């Protein structure tokens, strides 16, 4: 029921923002333009989004193989679709990580190794999309004055935060004992709070087994550190393949908006659109609103108002949101049905 509330809240906020934007920008010129929306470019936008998802599926497989695991492509596709679905309705998209860790663990990976796969994915994502955003920022100097008054400082803070997190991760990987103390210390504090409060106890039942949990945390932390080092020293083709898949993923994802601009008979504006998409991804990564619902739509309208006429702005944001986020709903539901079928058939689970 709690997950259902997140989903309903996210859909309501997004729907309200989209309806409000469309109502505020819909004019007779918009109505006349509806019949001129380019169908081929619209299909291209869907294809670019599908290609982005495929790149993520391939990347998980490449990282798993770098750790000497082989997971069927069908299982990876289900895992990624469920992750997208969960991330679309949780603050900061953090719901996707536990889903991927759980699914990879069921596929035969040790928990520490599954965490390593997810952490490597997140590190590659942050590095690649932050680099693309920074490069795009350097390419659109004509927007610097406008951006300085709106999003320049938040973007700079985000990039610094990414750098700090990456450096902290490197330190924790190189010093497993420190990682164990940090993670174990957080777990102990949470369990202690659970034990002293009935309100918190419902969030972590079974906290009476603190010693066993501490031992498991220590064991899995060591596995995580060893797996991270093993992947870094593995066949360079694994790391290179993961980096290439990440670059293709983000380029295809960011290009989706440019395809939508072409569908509306507007210039693709690649540098501006790449920059705006990077900023919107930073907004979505802030763990405040489930799926960045409402904020993402208003942010897109604010940024793209520089290159999209007002009478097309609401239509553009609606199409962008539908393709980039609402496409996750049918994919997630299909993946959930396949996962339930897979769970009901023991032979399928064994084949994983």
Secondary structure, DSSP 8 states (H G I E B T S, - for coil): -HHHHHHHHHHHHHHHHHHHHHHHH--HHHHHHGGG--HHHHHHHHHHHHHHHHHHHHHHHHHHHHTT----HHHHHHHHHHHHHHHHTSBTTTHHHHHHHHHHHHTT--HHHHHHHHHHHHHHHHHHHHHHHHHHHHH-GGGHHHHHTTTHHHHHHHHHHHHHHHHHHHHHHH-HHHHHHHHHHHHHHHHHHHHH-HHHHTTSTTGGGHHHHHHHHHHHHHHHHHHHHHHHHS-HHHHHHHHHHHHHHHHHHHHHHHHHHHHTTS---HHHHHHHHHHHHHHHTSTTSBTTTTHHHHHHHHHHTTTS-HHHHHHHHHHHHIIIIIHHHHHHHHHHHHHHHHHH-HHHHHH-
